[in-house]
Amino acid sequence: MAFASGHDESFAWQDTPTGSTAGLRGLSAVNAKTVWASGSLGTVLRTVNAGATWAKVGPPGTEALQFRDIEAFDRNHAVILSIPFPTATDSRVYVTSDAGAHWQLAFQNAEPTAFYDCMTFFDRRRGIALSDPVNGEFRIIATEDGGHSWRIVDADMPPALPGEFAFAASGQCITSFGNRDAWFGTGGAAVARVFHSSDRGRTWEVNSTPMHSNAASGIFALAFRNREDGLAVGGDLNAPAASPDAMALTSDGGDTWNLVSDAPNQYRSGASWLNKRTAIAVGPTGSDVSTNAGRNWTPFDTGSLDTVDCVHVTCWASGANGRVAYLVTDDD
């Protein structure tokens, strides 16, 4: 299915032959040719020829792990994060400097109540990862050496609401822009909220959103096109085809959020900006595009995808059954 906008531009996904059946919830596009994807069964995939071929390059002996997030810096350097399932120590961070030929175990969770959901990097050296609340507060770990070592941040963090957590559905529950600002979104509680830090995770402030939130719904992904303008997508994972109040925009860095009236009203787990006006959102019931900075949305694919990553002038998306696709646009 393709969509033609009012600007004579069409959008469609072109699937690539990964040879995998894993659920790929982690994705990092370096450029149009080099892309990394990660997911269930300890899977890490890498292409350097725009998806013509994929190499399976995950750490050996990790077949029981689910790598829900991946951050790649180039064709050789990448960091992967696994969730704590079924045990807390299954939450780990691995890092490679040689295209996945070797992996270093850089972090292994030892806190029984921690659940690491997602991570983001400000540059090649500095990054942070987010855990669900421990002792009533969301936990942040940080690296300053490209993921090779991590420390728990003694963060000034507002208390979590009862039942509040983040979603490890797409590696996009936390995002960053520039070298200092980070945001993460939540659900699970009575209110879906966005936390913001302007000092790489040391201090945080939090604001409520009008997006729907309950035990299975909230904010699943955040994407900012600058320090002020951001997009939040989510919904109810138990009702993916009927999820109202599932998309919101901010124009003040996350202080206030407004629902998108012309939104798909379906659960969307991933979002990314292609440029300052074009954004892509994906989920298990399809993909949507906005060409006017998120105000109006149109569907262009009905297949299942979990996450999307746009870089330079290209977008990639991944999801269930080893699906990885790149965005095709025809601008007349």
N, C-alpha and C positions, 0 to 999 in steps of 0.2 A: 504494500500500500504506500502510495506517495502522496504528498500534499503540495499543491501549488499556491504560493502566497499571492497577495495582491501586487507584489513586486516582481512577478514572473519568476520566482525562485521556488524550486521544488526540493523536498527533503525525503530521503529514504535511507534505510539501513542496508548495507551490503555485507552479508554474512561471510565469514572466513572459515576455512577448514582446520579447526583446532585439533580434531581427533580425540577430544576429551568428552567425558560425560559428567564431569564435576560441576557443581554449582559454583559459579565464579562471581563472588560478591566483591572481590578486590580488583581494582583496575588502576593502572597508572600509565598514561600516554606521555612519552617523552617528546615525540614528534610524529609526523605522518608515517614514518617507517618503523620506529622502535616503540613497542608497547609491551607492558608486563601485565599479567592477570593472575589472580590467585583465588583459592577457594577450598572446597571440601576435599577430603581424601589426601590431604597434604600437597595439593596441587599448586604448582607455580609454572606458568607458561610465559614464553618470551618469543617475540618476533622482531626481526630487524629488517624485514622486507615487506612491510605493510600488510602482514597477515597472509602472504602467499604460503608460508610455512611457519609452524610453531614448534618450539623445542620445549620439552618438559624438563624443568631445571630445579625442581623443589628439593629441599633438604632430605637426604635419605633417612628412612626410619620414622617419618612423620605422617604416615598414612592415616593415622587416627585424628590428626589435627585439622581444624578448619581455619584457613588463613583468610579472615574476613576483610583485611586491609593490606594494601601494598603501596609503597612510595618509591618510585624509581627516579634516579637523577640522570642516568644516561644508559647506554647499552650494557654497561658492566656493573653499575652500582644500584642496589635496591635494598629495601628494608621491608620485612613482612611481619604481620601481627596475627596471632591466632587467639581465638576466644577460649575461655576456661570451660570447656565441655569435653568430657563429663566432670573433670576435676579441676580445681583451682590452678594446679601446676601446669595444666595444658595451655594456659595463657602465657604465650612466649613471644619474644621478638628475636628474629634471626636477621642477619645482615650478610650480604655478599658484595665482594669487590671484583669478582672475576666472572660475571655473567651467570652466576649460579653453579659454577663448577665446585665451589666450596662455600659453606655457610658457617657463620659463627653464631652460636647461641649467646645473645647479648643481654637478654633479660628473661627471667622465669618467675612468674608470680608465686608468692608464698602466703598471701593473705587469703584465707578461706572466703571472705565476704566480698572480695574484689572481683570485678568483671570488666575486663578491658574491651572496649567496643571499637575504637577507631583512633587514628592518629593523623597528624598534619605536620608538615615541615615548613619553616620560614625560609630556609635556604638549605644548602647541601649539608650543613653542619648541625643546625639547631632545629629541633622538633619537639613535639609534645604528644603524649597519648593520654586518652581519657578512660577512666574506670567509673562504673556506677558507684553510688555512695558507699563509703566505708565510715562507720561511726557517724552517720548523718551528713556527710559531706562528700561531694564528688572528688575523686582523687586524680591528680595529674602526675605523670612521670615525664621527665625531660632528658634529652640528649643534647650534647654540644660537640659531638664528634662523629656526626653522620650515622648515628644509631649503634655504634659499637659499645657504648656504655650508657646506662640510664640511672637516674636517681629520682626518688619520690620528692616532689616539690612541696615545701611547707607553704602552701598557698593560702592567701586570704580569700576564702571561698564562702559565699553565702550558704546557709543551710539548705539541704534538700527538703522538698515537700514529702509528706508521707506517700510512699509508693512511687516516687519519681525515679526515673532511670533514663538511660540513652539506649538507642537501638543500634545493634551491630548488623545492620541489614545491607549496607552498601559501602562501608568505609567512609561515609560522608556525614556522620553525626557531629564531627568537628571539622572546621575548616579554618583557613588563614588567608590573609591578604597582606602583602608587604612583609617587612621583617619584624613586626611587633604585634600585630593584631590577630586575635583568634576568637572564634565563636563556637559554641556547641549548643545543640538543641536537645530538648528532653520530651518525654511523654510519661505515660504510666500513672500520673497523678491527675488531679481535677483540672489542672491548667498546664498547657504546653508552654515551656519557657525557653528563652535564649540567654545564655551566659556569654559575656564579652570580657576579654582581657586585652589591654593595650600595652602590656609589658611582658609578652611571651609566657603568660601563664602564672605569673606570680600573684597578681591580684585580679579579682573578678567582680563584675556587677551583673545583675540579672534583671530581666524584664519579661513580663507576661505577653503572650500572644493570644489572638482570638481563635487560633486553630483548635480543632477538636482534639480532646485528650481523654483517654481512659487506660485501662490495663493493657490494651492492645493497640493503642493509637497515640499519635503525637507527631513530633517533628522527626523525620527520618534522615533528612539531608538539608544542608545549608550550602549556599554558593554566593559569594560576593564578587561583584565586578569592579569594585573599588572599596575604599574604606567606609563609604556611606551607604551604597546601594546593594541590598542583598535580597536573596530569595530563599524561602523556606518551603519545603514540600514534605508531605506525610500522608496521613490518613489512617484507616483501620485495616490492619493486615488480615483480620478475620472477615472483612467485608470489602475486598479490593475493588469491586465494581460499583460500590455504593458508599463512597467516603466523602461526604460534603465537608466544607470548611477545612480543606486539606492543603491550601496553598496561600502564602502571605508574602508581602513585600515590605521592606524597610528602606527609607531614604535618609535615615539619620544614624547609621551605624549600629542599628539594632535596639535603639532606645524605644522606638514605637514600631508596631507592625499592623498592617491592614490586610484583611482578606482580599484575595483576588476574586472579583465577582464573576469573571469569565474564565473560570478554572475548570479542569476536566471533571472534578467531583469524583475522582477515583484515586485509589491509593497509589502514590508515587514514592519510590524509595531512593531515587537518585536524581541529581540535577547538576547542571553545569552551564556556564556562559561561554558561548562561541565567540561573541564580540560584545560591544557595549549595548547592543539592542537585541541580539538573538540569544535565546536560552533554550535548552533542551531538558525535558523531564522524562523519566522512564519508570516503569513499574511492571508488575506481572500481567497487567491487562493491556499494556500498550505504551506508546511514546507520544509526546506532544511537543510542539515547538511554539515559541513566541518570537515575533519579529519586531515587537514594540516595547522592549524592556520589561516584559513579564505581565503586561496589562491584559492581553488577550492571548488565548491559546487555541491551537488546532491540532487534532490527532493526525499522525502520519504513519503509524505502524501499530499493528494489533498483537504482535508477538511479545513474549515475556522477556524482560530485561530487569536487572537489579541495580545497576550502577552505570554512570556515564562520566567521561572525562574528556573535556575539550582543551586543546592546547594549540597555540598559533592559529591556524585556519582549518583545523581538523577536529573531529569528535570521534571517540570510540565508546562502545558500550558492551557490557557483558552480563551474563545471567545464567539461568539454569541449563543443564545438559550441555555444558561446554560452549555455549553460544558467545561468540565475540564478533562484533560487527563494526564497520566504520561508516560514518555519515557521508552520503553522496548528495551533493547539491548541484543543481543546474540553474545558474543565474543567467537569464537571457537579457 
